[in-house]
Every structure is written in structure tokens, then in C-alpha cells.
Amino acid sequence: MKLSRWMSAFLVAFGVWSWVIWPTFLRNIWKDPRSWDDGATAFFTVHLVLVVASLTFGTVIGVLGVRGLLALRAPRS
């Protein structure tokens, strides 16, 4: 299956956007007083899992977009 150039670029943009948004979110959660009480709280743990999952999905989606763009550049045989 080949992706269109537009869709591939959209997937790459989604991956980049994930890496812009989620680290900022994690920094804000880290500073939140609800995150710590003699160690990490459930509030922090849930949000950490959310960030890790979102960064993982964003990375995979971005890689699919890059692969789609590279497939469009490959010589056709």
C-alpha cells in the first residue's frame, strides 16, 4: 500500500506534534503538587503512562509517514 504525499506529510506532522506537546505536558504534570506525596502518586503514574503511550504512537505514526514519503521517491521498477 502506498500513501499519498499529503497523507504521508500529515503523518510526519502528527509525529512531530506529539514530540512537541507531550514532553511539555509531562513537565507540567511533574511540577503539579498532586503528582508527589512521598513518591509518585496514582495521578502522576496515570499521566506518565499516557505520555509514554502517546509518544510511542506518535513515533510509530511519524515513522510510517517518513516511510510513505520515501516510498514515493523510490524509483519505480
Secondary structure by P-SEA (a helix, b strand, c coil): ccccaaaaaaaaaaaaaaaacaaaaaaaaaaccccccccccaaaaaaaaaaaaaaaaaaaaaaaaaaaaaaaacccc
